[in-house]
Amino acid sequence: MATTTTKPDFQSFVPATESRPEFTLRALLLGAIFGVLFGAVTVYVGLRAGLTVAASIPISVLSISILRAFGRASILENNIVQTTGNAGQSIASGVIFTLPALIFLGFDLESTRIFALALFGGWLGVLFMIPLRRQLIVEEHGTLTYPEGTACADVLMAGERGGSFASRVFLGLGLGGLYTLFQNENLFGLFPGTPNRSFDIGEQHLLKGGAIRADVTPEYLGVGYIIGMRVAAVMLAGGVFSWLVLMPAIYFFGSHLSTPLYPGTTLIRDMSPSQLWSTYVRPMGAGAVACSGLITLLRTAPTIIAALAEGFRSIFKNTATKSDSSNPADVGNPARTEHDLPWSVVIGGSVLLIVLLWVFLQFKPVPGAQVGAFANLAAAFLVVLFGFLFVTVSARIVGIVGSSASPVSGMTIAALMATAAIFLVKGWTAPAFGALAITIGGIVCIAAANAGDTAQDLKTGYLIGATPWKQQLAIMIGVIVSVLSIGITLNAMNKGLESFQRMPRPVALNLSQLPDGVQNQGSFTRDRIHLADSQGAPSSPPSGSQDAAGEITNARSYILLNAIGSSTLADGKYLYNPATGQIEVQWTQGIGSEKAAAPQGRLMATVINGILSRKLPWSLVLLGVALVIMVELLGVRSLTLAVGAYLSIGTTLAIFVGGVMRWMVDRAVEKQYEIGAETELKASLELWSRDREAWLAQHPDFNPADPKHLDTATGLPDRTFCLRSPEIESEISSGSLYASGLIAAGGIVGLIGVAVKLYESATDRTIPRFSDHNLLHHDWVSVVMFALLAYSLYYFARKPLDQLDKVSK
């Protein structure tokens, strides 16, 4: 790799001439554990909330404390831990945004497929980022801030100086885990996990069809705190519109219909709020998310184009620098902090991955989606093209706006639309090509997401003085380890959160003449299934009864049907009984249900299905488009509201509570600052009058010639110069660390609940739980317990990080 001279005005925390323990076995092992853990948590939280949060700072905080317990650890070791572990979060984000679309398109999502596609995308993101590091991280150090990477470097440097603030994360983990143990219905279920109020007021049935509910989980509370009041409020506004305006309106206008209204297959007057949401609101929400995603893409198009052009210039510049170097020693022996993985690894690894991708697509296609060798070769080529383009864009954009605000989903939509358009021109419109398009988009999305986080990690390394090639290798190791848990978690949630419900009215069908959009997928492969009630809760299976109210023990006798874009059946899977000639059971898979809505995956499926098959409920989709246009005309960024309109109000309301806690903490900090401001000002002015030299020593930036520093009328220092700024919430505050602990606790214990449910399904055994009739199983108890958890967040968020404050001073 080419070398450049580090700018003389910058000095890393660890000088390039100094060597400290860095790429150690314990750092890699701990980072791998965090990669598996946070990868699984990101899948769990992202599928449920539609949002992901950065993991580098909580991983850094935990690493500092854990490695310190095993002896003195260097800052470079802690950096390797967070670099390795953060790969799990970034890969998981790319996976959950795209690959669940395969389920919505009617295909199975295998763990081996997730592993392979995530590995290809994750490694391409790292390899394509390596040639960009010098230009983006070194040459543009003063221009591209990389906010998450800089904040993570601050945490690591504070820890190296003696700061220790992991107690907030551990508090969140402990209290959040204990709370979830009793709240989660798959575990003890002491009180309801989702307090709910469905409306039907008076003789006129006011607000009938609407409901208000909240999934009172610690992960939603933590996510809301981190994203803040403004974003959380806009998301809730979308939920209020869907659940308290649109759904009651659908019931009001449709309750008198004597036939089902497409795409529904049940009379509107017989639908529960959850059924109204899944049948009518989700297609509208998908249209809204798709439209707002395109608007976001168009809005950021100038930035994307500029980033792409600058990326190409930086690559050519680095290549020229290498070829023009007059000092061979500089090329062969770069400084430790300038040593990247060599070009042979970048080029050779990229070519090898593309070959392996083609082999995988050719010999391990999506079941039921086999295409020809030429189509698979074209897919591999498109992955290279779009992957390189959007890796370049993502690596630069995150330096400006941060990883959380990076328009990765918009870039993925652009790749999907371009791919689908190419397929449409070629006449490749069969469902198999939809699966191939999602495969391309998934790899591109994973590569772009991982490239953005890789850039943040390399920025952290640049600031603290890490060795780039060791970080790059650590990320690749982190990708390998984390993808193991990501695929398992995704499929576990899909099965663990699934439900089987009897059709309100069985649908008669002739298997030899299936309606358009309905496919016969052969015999159902399970022996026994438990049926859920109308709200999706499992009903108690009766003993000694076959095909009884709560259980079907001869499930293998049923035929599995899959409906996509049918005017007869809503999209989804169904069990057909050959003995009666009727569809009797609807199979709602976990991903796509109210508990794991996966809005981005639904969006990707909508884009592909709309272009290739053109079989969508366009009336509802266009309603969502119109909603986004209206919101944009009001001057509100529509993407957040569109996601809120798509998600269940149970998700957005709980997230909003976290946003309210953030607002309350900010106000409390400001009030505390105002109370102490006068006392501080008085003490500062007294010191100015008594001991001018001591005052100047405390204010080295004071310039008496600057009118902003000195009030010429009084001869005293300006008030604002004497006072410290209020320490409003930052990424390394007490509140954000405690919230990170809540998110991790909710995800970890929630996944334990999913594992318990899978165990019960596989063994027909049940763990002891509190009865639904226990004294505390009431909605008001859930509200009180969630309020207490929210208060704990407010309480601990106001406690200062003493060690960090001491270090910063």
Secondary structure, DSSP 8 states (H G I E B T S, - for coil): -------TT---SS-TT-----S-HHHHHHHHHHHHHHHHHHHHHHHHHS-----HHHHHHHHHHHHHHTS---HHHHHHHHHHHHHHHHHHHHHHHHTTHHHHTT----HHHHHHHHHHHHHHHHHHHGGGHIIIIIITTTT---HHHHHHHHHHHHHHTT---THHHHHHHHHHHHHHHHH-TTTT--S-SS-EEE--BTTTTBTTT-EEE----HHHHHHHHHH-HHHHHHHHHHHHIIIIIIHHHHHHHHTT-SS--TT-SS-GGG--HHHHIIIIIHHHHHHHHHHHHHHHHHHTHHHHHHHHHHHHHHHHHHHHHHHH-S-HHHHHS--GGG----HHHHHHHHHHHHHHHHHHHHHS--TT----HHHHHHHHHHHHHHHHHHHHHHHHHHHHH-STT--HHHHHHHHHHHHHHHHHHHT--SHHHHHHHHHHHHHHHHHHHHHHHHHHHHHHHHHHT--HHHHHHHHHHHHHHHHHHHHHHHHHHHHHT-EEEEEEEEEE--GGG--TTEEEEEE---S-EEBB-TTS-B----TT-TTBTTEES-GGGSEEEEESS-SSS-SEEEEEETTTTEEEEEEE-STTSTTS--HHHHHHHHHHHHHHT--S-HHHHHHHHHHHHHHHHTT--HHHHHHHHHS-HHHHHHHHHHHHHHHHHHHHHHHHHHHHHHHHHHHHHHHHHH-HHHHHHH-TT--TT-TTTEETTTTEE-HHHHS-------TTSHHHHHHHHHHHHHHHHHHHHHHHHHHHHHHS-------TTSTT-SHHHHHHHHHHHHHHHHHHHTS--HHHHHHH-
